Amino acid sequence: MFGLDKKIAKHFSLDEDVVLFNGSCLDLLKDIPDGSIQLIVTSPPYNIGKEYERKLKIEHYVKHQETVINECVRALSPTGSICWQVGNYVNNGSIIPLDTILYPIFHNLNLVLRNRIIWHFEHGLHCSNRFSGRYETIVWFTRKTKEYVFNLDPVRVPQKYPAKKYFKGPKAGQYSCNPLGKNPGDVWDIPNVKSNHVEKTEHPCQFPVELIERLVLSMSNKGDWVFDPFVGTGTTIVSAIRHKRKGVGAETEKKYINIAQERIQKAINGTLKTRPMGKAKYDPKLNKNKTDVSSDKEERLEQLTFLESQEEYHSENR
Ligand SMILES: C[S@@+](CC[C@H](N)C(=O)[O-])C[C@H]1O[C@@H](n2cnc3c(N)ncnc32)[C@H](O)[C@@H]1O
């Protein structure tokens, strides 16, 4: 699976491995059979007037989301998961956390909320009338079953003291924590894709690949279908391919389809550059706030992003 000859199909069929559909997700969903998708992960438009969306009245936005979510749940396998990644809708200076208004839709479809993951990042708009927003959420739902897929081992993160052992009692000499690493928890500190991030394209709100890799590895198995109804630059499909899953997504805008096509092809060829999963974040304190440029290319990019954000911050708050 996923040799250099893999083709990117334009229409869905269970016989394909990779499908990129240029059109509305509701049209794509018509071709996806009931119960066939193991993992649905997406970041829908937030209704904040980005270039690819028309700002709707909130009730109309929620209604549209409900239609898409209904169809996604129909396509979801009995052991599958849905992860809806959202931020805040802002109206006249008032913020409305979108996951709180979308939650009843999932609940009414009999789904169970397994985690509300806080995705924390450092870069974004600098607010002067409230604290700057530095997190979004991923709400993870499954059906009402104990049989849902959850693989913890592939996504464990390093323990603080990995070599620590019990020094007395019946377990003396054994590791006191799991040597494979610890559960990553529900607060994820992963850099968002801004300015100098190695994955940046012209899309204003791309997922970082490492964010989706963690979901793909923990909530699906090799050969399963992973679907993103609002696929943008194809990040979800890229993450699926990376881990030998099948990937399908819809995107209405031709210019993002073109970017997605290119990134997916590079992922198939093994040439797409991404920020490695689990790479430590650039830490200005560890680097003693130095302003000289690191010799490591990726660290240099993160350092530049950090300095650039400091610059924006100072200029806006002067
Ligand atoms: C928040 S972005 C997703 C970005 C994506 N996570 C990535 O990593 O690139 C939402 C995307 O949904 C697309 N979109 C909006 N309405 C759509 C629809 N009905 N069907 C499919 N895509 C749609 C927009 O053009 C936009 O690119």
The ligand as an SDF file (V2000), in Angstrom:
LIG
                    3D

 27 29  0  0  0  0  0  0  0  0999 V2000
  -10.7480   25.6630    8.4750 C   0  0  0  0  0  0  0  0  0  0  0  0
  -10.4240   25.2590    6.8170 S   0  0  0  0  0  0  0  0  0  0  0  0
   -9.7060   23.6650    6.9410 C   0  0  0  0  0  0  0  0  0  0  0  0
   -8.2040   23.6650    6.7610 C   0  0  0  0  0  0  0  0  0  0  0  0
   -7.6050   22.2860    6.8960 C   0  0  0  0  0  0  0  0  0  0  0  0
   -7.7880   21.7540    8.2340 N   0  0  0  0  0  0  0  0  0  0  0  0
   -6.1220   22.2420    6.5100 C   0  0  0  0  0  0  0  0  0  0  0  0
   -5.3090   21.6850    7.2620 O   0  0  0  0  0  0  0  0  0  0  0  0
   -5.7600   22.8140    5.4750 O   0  0  0  0  0  0  0  0  0  0  0  0
  -12.0330   24.9050    6.2020 C   0  0  0  0  0  0  0  0  0  0  0  0
  -12.0390   24.6030    4.7010 C   0  0  0  0  0  0  0  0  0  0  0  0
  -13.3490   24.1670    4.3440 O   0  0  0  0  0  0  0  0  0  0  0  0
  -13.5990   24.5840    3.0020 C   0  0  0  0  0  0  0  0  0  0  0  0
  -15.0670   24.4930    2.8290 N   0  0  0  0  0  0  0  0  0  0  0  0
  -16.0390   25.3930    3.1630 C   0  0  0  0  0  0  0  0  0  0  0  0
  -17.2590   24.8880    2.9290 N   0  0  0  0  0  0  0  0  0  0  0  0
  -17.0760   23.6290    2.4400 C   0  0  0  0  0  0  0  0  0  0  0  0
  -17.9590   22.5800    2.0370 C   0  0  0  0  0  0  0  0  0  0  0  0
  -19.2890   22.7270    2.0750 N   0  0  0  0  0  0  0  0  0  0  0  0
  -17.4190   21.4140    1.6120 N   0  0  0  0  0  0  0  0  0  0  0  0
  -16.0670   21.2380    1.5810 C   0  0  0  0  0  0  0  0  0  0  0  0
  -15.1920   22.2000    1.9420 N   0  0  0  0  0  0  0  0  0  0  0  0
  -15.6780   23.3740    2.3720 C   0  0  0  0  0  0  0  0  0  0  0  0
  -12.9940   25.9790    2.9570 C   0  0  0  0  0  0  0  0  0  0  0  0
  -12.7020   26.3810    1.6380 O   0  0  0  0  0  0  0  0  0  0  0  0
  -11.7370   25.8010    3.8180 C   0  0  0  0  0  0  0  0  0  0  0  0
  -10.5890   25.5400    3.0400 O   0  0  0  0  0  0  0  0  0  0  0  0
  1  2  1  0
  2  3  1  0
  2 10  1  0
  3  4  1  0
  4  5  1  0
  5  6  1  0
  5  7  1  0
  7  8  2  0
  7  9  1  0
 10 11  1  0
 11 12  1  0
 11 26  1  0
 12 13  1  0
 13 14  1  0
 13 24  1  0
 14 15  1  0
 14 23  1  0
 15 16  2  0
 16 17  1  0
 17 18  1  0
 17 23  2  0
 18 19  1  0
 18 20  2  0
 20 21  1  0
 21 22  2  0
 22 23  1  0
 24 25  1  0
 24 26  1  0
 26 27  1  0
M  CHG  2   2   1   9  -1
M  END
$$$$
